[in-house]
Amino acid sequence: MRTIRLLSVFAIVLMGISHAQTAAQSDKPLPAALDTEQFHGTSDTAAASDKKMSIGGAFLRSATIPGWGQKAVGARTAARNFFVADVALWLGVISFNVYGNWQKDDYRLLAAEHAQVNVPGKTDKFFVDVSNYSSVEDYNQSRLQRRDVAALYDPATHFWRWDSDANRERFDEIRLRSERAFNRGELVIAAIIANHIVSGIHAAWLANRHNSRLQEGAQGASYVPQLGVKGKRDEIRLTAQWEF
């Protein structure tokens, strides 16, 4: 049963990677959630070519959905990269948590079958103690030797007694696998937060660079008056010279 579950997790991850690669290689625009036409009624080309962009708005867009701010500025490749990375990371979180919960169900079932544990309502700390001691009596004796009366368990509600050390060690191994999966899921969540922040900063930088180029283009225009004669009548001819 655990093998089938593990293969299912791998299948989910592989599907996510395949989807990410397809999105990265495709020339199609990003999903509708990132389409600025739905939010502003303007195309990316117009927004990126002749309109000043809000730096704060670009940051907030990409901090909310990585790649959204980049797409609004016109940087489609960067937008796709940030968005695909976010999808892949979320698939990782889901996979680790699904696997961790599967292992958690397995070790709790093992404790109920081989240590007579009444599982409902028990904390994670209780199961750590179950993995470290052969019985509740051994645990309580250890606490009494350390004069830690507050940590004692009531055998009437928190009883356990392993039928063999082999099953207790097996229980501990499965419990640790579950714990590691949840810990890795938390690390991936930290990576997701970092991706949102970095994407927001990058989008703000792109918007600032875009605005600077627009300003430089506007300041580069100069007007040079020329005096010319046409026929018998003097006239002033005004010509505009644009410098970039």
C-alpha positions in Angstrom: 0.0 0.0 0.0 2.8 2.4 0.9 4.5 1.6 -2.5 1.3 2.5 -4.4 1.0 5.8 -2.4 4.7 6.7 -3.1 4.3 6.0 -6.8 1.2 8.3 -6.7 3.3 11.1 -5.2 6.0 10.7 -7.8 3.3 10.7 -10.6 2.0 14.1 -9.2 5.5 15.6 -9.2 6.3 14.3 -12.7 3.0 15.7 -14.1 3.9 19.1 -12.5 7.4 19.0 -14.0 6.0 18.1 -17.4 3.5 20.9 -17.3 6.2 23.4 -16.2 8.4 22.4 -19.1 5.6 22.6 -21.6 4.7 26.1 -20.3 8.3 27.2 -20.5 8.7 26.1 -24.1 5.5 27.4 -25.3 5.1 30.8 -27.0 1.5 31.2 -25.8 0.8 33.9 -23.2 0.5 33.1 -19.5 -2.8 32.0 -18.0 -5.7 34.4 -17.8 -4.9 35.1 -14.2 -1.8 37.0 -15.4 -3.5 38.7 -18.4 -3.3 42.5 -17.9 -6.0 43.0 -20.4 -8.5 41.6 -18.0 -7.3 43.9 -15.2 -6.5 47.1 -17.1 -8.2 46.8 -20.5 -4.9 47.4 -22.3 -2.5 45.1 -24.1 1.0 44.2 -22.9 2.5 45.9 -25.9 0.9 49.2 -25.3 1.6 49.0 -21.6 5.3 48.3 -22.1 5.9 50.7 -25.0 4.5 54.1 -24.3 2.9 54.1 -20.8 4.5 54.9 -17.5 4.3 51.9 -15.1 3.6 52.0 -11.4 6.6 50.7 -9.5 4.6 49.9 -6.4 1.9 48.3 -8.6 4.4 46.1 -10.4 5.8 45.0 -7.0 2.4 44.1 -5.6 1.4 42.2 -8.7 4.4 39.9 -8.7 4.4 39.7 -4.9 0.9 38.3 -5.2 1.3 36.2 -8.3 5.0 35.7 -9.4 5.4 36.9 -13.0 2.3 39.1 -13.1 4.2 42.3 -12.7 6.9 41.2 -15.3 4.2 40.4 -17.8 2.6 43.9 -17.3 6.0 45.5 -18.1 6.4 43.3 -21.1 9.1 40.9 -19.9 7.3 37.7 -20.9 10.2 35.3 -20.4 10.9 36.4 -16.9 7.2 36.3 -16.1 7.0 32.7 -17.3 10.0 31.7 -15.3 8.7 33.1 -12.0 5.2 31.7 -12.6 6.4 28.2 -13.5 8.8 28.2 -10.5 5.8 29.1 -8.2 3.7 26.3 -9.6 6.5 23.8 -9.2 7.1 24.8 -5.6 3.5 24.5 -4.7 3.4 21.0 -6.2 6.4 20.2 -4.0 4.5 21.4 -0.9 1.5 19.4 -1.8 3.6 16.3 -2.4 5.5 16.5 0.8 2.4 17.1 2.9 0.5 14.2 1.2 3.4 11.8 1.8 3.8 13.1 5.4 0.2 12.4 6.2 0.3 9.0 4.6 3.3 8.1 6.8 1.5 9.6 9.8 -1.5 7.4 9.3 0.8 4.4 9.0 2.7 4.9 12.2 -0.4 5.6 14.2 -2.1 2.5 12.9 1.1 0.5 13.8 1.0 2.0 17.4 -2.6 1.0 17.7 -2.0 -2.6 16.5 1.3 -3.4 18.3 1.4 -1.0 21.3 -2.3 -0.9 22.3 -2.4 2.9 21.8 -5.7 4.7 21.8 -4.8 7.1 19.0 -7.6 9.8 18.9 -6.7 13.0 20.7 -3.0 12.2 21.1 -0.3 14.8 20.4 2.8 14.5 18.3 4.9 14.7 21.5 3.1 11.7 22.9 4.0 9.6 19.8 7.6 10.8 20.2 7.6 9.3 23.7 5.9 6.2 22.4 8.8 5.7 20.0 11.4 6.2 22.7 10.1 3.9 25.5 8.8 0.4 25.5 5.8 1.2 27.7 4.1 4.0 29.6 5.5 2.5 32.9 9.1 2.8 31.6 8.4 6.4 30.6 6.8 7.4 33.9 9.7 5.7 35.8 12.2 7.8 33.8 10.3 11.0 34.6 10.1 10.2 38.3 13.9 9.6 38.4 14.3 13.1 37.0 11.6 14.5 39.4 9.5 15.7 36.4 6.1 14.9 37.9 4.3 17.3 35.5 5.3 15.2 32.5 3.8 11.9 33.8 1.1 10.2 31.7 -2.1 8.7 33.1 -2.0 5.0 32.0 -5.8 5.1 31.9 -5.8 7.5 29.0 -2.2 7.4 27.6 -1.4 3.7 27.8 1.1 1.9 25.5 3.2 -1.3 25.7 5.1 -2.5 22.7 4.9 -6.2 21.8 8.5 -6.1 20.5 11.4 -3.8 20.1 11.4 -4.5 16.3 7.9 -3.0 16.0 8.8 0.0 18.1 11.9 0.7 15.9 9.8 0.3 12.8 7.3 2.8 14.3 10.1 5.3 15.0 11.4 4.9 11.4 8.0 5.7 9.9 7.4 8.5 12.3 10.7 10.1 11.3 9.9 9.8 7.6 6.6 11.7 8.2 8.4 14.3 10.3 11.1 14.9 7.6 8.4 15.2 4.9 6.6 17.9 6.9 9.8 19.7 7.6 10.8 19.7 3.9 7.3 21.0 3.1 7.9 23.9 5.4 11.3 24.6 3.7 9.5 24.7 0.3 7.0 27.2 1.7 9.9 29.4 2.7 11.1 29.1 -0.9 7.7 30.1 -2.2 7.7 33.2 0.0 11.2 34.1 -1.2 10.1 33.6 -4.9 7.2 36.0 -4.3 9.5 38.6 -2.8 12.2 38.3 -5.4 9.6 38.4 -8.2 8.1 41.6 -6.7 11.5 43.3 -6.4 12.4 42.3 -10.0 9.1 43.6 -11.4 9.6 46.9 -9.6 13.1 47.2 -11.0 11.8 46.5 -14.5 9.1 49.1 -14.1 11.6 51.6 -12.9 13.9 50.9 -15.9 10.9 51.2 -18.3 9.9 54.5 -16.8 13.5 55.8 -17.0 13.7 54.9 -20.7 10.5 56.7 -21.4 11.8 59.8 -19.5 15.1 59.7 -21.4 13.2 59.5 -24.7 11.0 62.5 -23.8 14.0 64.6 -22.7 16.0 63.7 -25.8 13.7 65.7 -28.1 15.1 69.1 -29.3 13.7 71.7 -31.6 16.0 73.6 -33.9 14.6 76.7 -35.7 15.8 77.4 -39.3 15.4 80.5 -41.3 14.8 80.0 -45.0 13.6 81.9 -48.1 11.0 80.5 -50.4 10.2 82.5 -53.5 9.9 86.2 -52.8 8.7 85.9 -49.3 10.7 85.3 -46.1 9.4 82.6 -43.8 10.4 80.9 -40.6 10.5 77.1 -40.9 10.4 75.1 -37.7 11.7 71.6 -37.7 11.8 69.0 -34.9 14.9 66.9 -34.4 14.6 63.9 -32.1 17.7 62.6 -30.3 17.8 59.3 -28.4 
